[in-house]
């Protein structure tokens, strides 16, 4: 890789927050990254900054795929990650919290012994396809420029957002050991797994909350194939993780040619030659 206008896939279980994400690039591409942003490593600095962005909010308690853009790569995240996302979620029956996951305060407890595996599988069918979903109060959605989760933590009153259309491509039950159950979900943008589990609990005449949540896929990136653990934070390992798509290795001129000749394809700039 010759230039840092590219994207990477990281696992927040190993890489938490941008201060830690920066460590990924220090060991092999420190000078290249700052050179693209106009920051000189010889002591001379221009009035520019290194741009770093991520391709979609991941719950603070969740783990899995978080795609990070560096430099020019930040402008491409939206187009590149327009595909579906996949999650593995472990839910718990009989308990509800204010955050809809294990980090929140318990707000309700109900019996769940009556729920069978068949009951749960039947309910899942109601949440497949195009459905309406109410987002959680604790979320990255904003009111007057501030995240709802920030307002909630300050103790301010927050009204629930209206239900909105979301899409679930697939939803399956992987394991059922009451009170715990494991789901695999493939969904479109704007979907909240926490709301899904909460709604499933209500449909079963009990309550439910998310205990663990892992994003296993975001756009073309998967946790299994592309997420880099800390012992593999080298430029060679990064390059190898991008080999699944030759377009990722194209420079700017080649990217423009690909866009003209193959308008349906996605290319990400990784070099300027």
C-alpha positions in Angstrom: 0.0 0.0 0.0 1.5 3.3 -1.1 -0.8 5.9 0.4 -3.1 6.1 3.4 -6.2 7.1 1.6 -7.8 3.8 2.5 -10.0 2.0 4.9 -9.4 -0.6 7.5 -11.5 -3.0 9.5 -10.9 -3.2 13.3 -12.4 -5.2 16.1 -13.3 -2.8 19.0 -12.8 -5.7 21.4 -9.1 -5.0 20.8 -9.3 -1.5 19.5 -11.3 0.9 21.7 -11.8 4.6 20.8 -9.8 6.6 18.3 -6.9 7.2 20.7 -6.2 3.4 20.6 -7.1 3.1 16.9 -4.2 5.5 16.1 -1.8 2.9 17.5 -2.7 0.7 14.5 -0.9 3.0 12.1 2.0 4.1 14.2 4.1 0.9 13.8 4.2 0.9 10.0 2.6 4.0 8.3 3.0 6.9 10.8 4.9 9.1 8.4 2.7 8.3 5.4 -0.5 9.1 7.2 0.7 12.5 8.4 2.3 13.3 5.0 -1.1 12.9 3.3 -2.7 15.2 5.8 0.0 17.8 5.3 1.6 17.3 8.7 5.4 17.2 8.4 7.3 14.8 10.7 10.5 16.9 10.5 9.1 19.6 12.8 7.5 21.7 10.1 3.7 21.7 10.3 1.1 23.0 8.0 -2.3 24.1 9.2 -3.9 20.8 8.5 -5.1 17.8 10.5 -5.2 14.0 10.0 -8.8 13.0 9.4 -10.0 9.8 10.9 -13.6 8.6 10.8 -15.6 5.4 11.3 -18.3 3.9 9.2 -21.1 3.6 11.6 -21.7 3.8 15.4 -21.3 0.6 17.4 -22.9 0.3 20.8 -20.3 1.0 23.5 -20.8 -2.4 25.0 -20.7 -4.2 21.7 -17.7 -5.8 19.9 -17.0 -6.7 16.4 -16.4 -4.9 13.1 -15.8 -1.2 13.1 -14.5 0.1 9.7 -12.2 3.1 10.1 -11.3 5.6 7.3 -8.0 7.5 7.2 -7.5 10.6 5.1 -9.3 10.3 1.8 -10.8 7.1 3.0 -13.2 9.0 5.3 -15.0 10.4 2.2 -15.7 6.9 0.9 -17.1 5.2 4.0 -20.7 6.0 3.2 -20.7 4.5 -0.3 -18.4 1.6 0.6 -20.5 0.5 3.5 -23.9 0.9 1.9 -24.6 -2.9 2.1 -26.0 -4.9 4.9 -24.7 -5.6 8.4 -24.7 -8.8 10.4 -24.8 -9.3 14.1 -24.7 -12.1 16.6 -26.7 -11.2 19.8 -27.2 -13.1 23.0 -30.5 -12.1 24.6 -31.9 -12.8 28.1 -35.6 -13.4 28.8 -37.4 -12.2 31.9 -35.5 -8.9 32.3 -35.7 -5.4 30.8 -33.3 -2.4 31.3 -33.4 1.3 30.5 -30.7 0.9 27.9 -32.1 -2.4 26.4 -28.8 -4.1 27.2 -26.8 -5.4 30.1 -25.2 -2.0 30.9 -28.5 -0.4 32.0 -30.6 -0.4 35.1 -33.2 -3.1 35.5 -36.7 -1.6 34.9 -38.8 -4.8 34.7 -38.8 -8.5 35.5 -41.3 -11.0 34.3 -41.7 -14.8 34.2 -40.3 -16.6 31.1 -40.8 -20.3 31.9 -43.7 -20.5 29.5 -41.5 -19.6 26.5 -40.5 -22.5 24.3 -38.0 -22.7 21.5 -40.9 -23.1 19.1 -42.6 -19.9 20.5 -39.4 -17.9 19.9 -38.9 -19.3 16.4 -42.4 -18.4 15.4 -42.0 -14.8 16.8 -38.9 -14.3 14.8 -40.9 -14.5 11.6 -42.8 -11.4 12.5 -39.5 -9.4 12.6 -38.2 -10.5 9.1 -38.5 -8.3 6.1 -39.6 -4.7 6.1 -40.8 -3.7 9.5 -41.3 -0.7 11.7 -39.0 -0.2 14.7 -38.8 2.3 17.5 -35.1 3.3 18.2 -33.8 3.0 21.8 -33.8 6.1 24.0 -30.1 5.4 24.6 -28.8 5.8 21.1 -26.7 8.0 18.8 -29.8 9.7 17.4 -29.8 13.4 18.1 -32.1 16.0 19.5 -31.1 19.7 19.1 -27.6 18.6 18.0 -27.0 16.3 21.0 -27.1 12.5 21.2 -30.2 11.1 23.0 -27.8 8.9 25.1 -26.0 12.1 26.3 -29.3 13.7 27.3 -30.4 10.6 29.1 -27.2 10.4 31.1 -27.7 14.0 32.2 -31.1 13.0 33.5 -33.0 15.1 31.0 -36.4 14.1 29.7 -36.3 12.5 26.3 -39.3 11.5 24.2 -39.1 8.3 22.2 -38.5 8.7 18.5 -41.4 7.6 16.3 -41.2 4.1 14.7 -39.4 4.1 11.4 -39.0 1.6 8.6 -36.1 -0.8 8.8 -35.2 -4.0 6.9 -34.2 -7.4 8.2 -32.8 -9.7 5.5 -32.5 -12.7 7.7 -33.1 -13.6 11.4 -32.5 -17.0 12.9 -32.3 -18.6 16.3 -28.9 -20.3 16.9 -29.2 -21.4 20.4 -32.0 -21.6 23.1 -31.0 -22.2 26.7 -33.5 -20.3 28.8 -33.2 -17.6 29.9 -30.5 -17.1 27.2 -31.0 -17.2 23.5 -28.7 -16.5 20.6 -29.7 -14.8 17.3 -28.0 -14.2 14.0 -29.3 -11.0 12.3 -28.6 -9.5 8.9 -30.1 -6.1 8.5 -30.0 -2.7 6.7 -29.0 0.7 8.0 -30.7 2.3 11.0 -31.5 -1.0 12.6 -31.1 -1.6 16.4 -30.6 -5.1 17.6 -31.4 -3.9 21.2 -34.8 -2.8 20.0 -35.3 -6.1 18.3 -34.6 -8.1 21.4 -36.8 -5.8 23.5 -39.7 -6.2 21.0 -39.2 -10.0 20.9 -39.6 -10.1 24.7 -42.9 -8.2 24.4 -44.2 -10.5 21.7 -43.6 -13.5 24.0 -45.5 -11.8 26.9 -42.4 -11.4 28.9 -39.4 -9.0 28.5 -35.9 -9.4 27.2 -32.6 -7.5 26.9 -29.3 -7.9 25.1 -26.5 -9.5 27.1 -23.9 -9.6 24.4 -23.7 -8.1 20.9 -21.1 -8.6 18.2 -21.1 -7.1 14.7 -19.8 -9.7 12.4 -20.1 -7.9 9.1 -20.3 -4.3 7.8 -20.4 -3.8 4.1 -17.8 -6.0 2.5 -15.8 -6.5 5.7 -16.3 -9.4 8.0 -15.0 -10.1 11.5 -13.6 -13.5 10.5 -11.7 -12.4 7.4 -10.7 -8.7 8.0 -10.6 -7.6 11.6 -7.0 -7.3 12.8 -6.0 -8.4 16.3 -3.3 -6.4 18.0 -0.5 -8.9 17.2 -1.2 -8.3 13.5 -1.1 -4.5 13.4 1.5 -4.3 10.6 1.2 -2.9 7.1 1.7 -6.4 5.6 -1.2 -7.8 7.6 -3.4 -4.8 6.6 -2.5 -5.3 2.9 -3.3 -9.0 3.2 -6.7 -8.3 4.8 -7.7 -6.2 1.8 -6.7 -8.7 -0.9 -10.4 -9.9 -1.2 -11.1 -6.9 -3.5 -8.6 -5.8 -6.1 -10.4 -2.4 -6.4 -9.1 -1.6 -3.0 -5.6 -1.6 -4.3 -6.1 0.9 -7.2 -4.7 4.4 -7.3 -6.7 7.5 -8.1 -6.4 7.3 -12.0 -7.3 3.6 -12.0 -10.3 4.4 -9.6 -11.6 7.0 -12.0 -11.3 4.6 -15.0 -13.1 1.8 -13.1 -15.9 4.2 -12.1 -16.3 5.2 -15.8 -16.2 1.7 -17.3 -17.9 -0.1 -14.4 -20.2 2.4 -12.7 -21.7 -0.3 -10.5 -18.4 -1.2 -8.8 -16.9 0.4 -5.7 -13.2 1.4 -5.7 -11.2 2.8 -2.7 -8.1 4.9 -3.3 -5.0 3.2 -1.9 -2.4 5.0 -4.0 -2.0 8.1 -6.1 -0.1 6.5 -9.1 
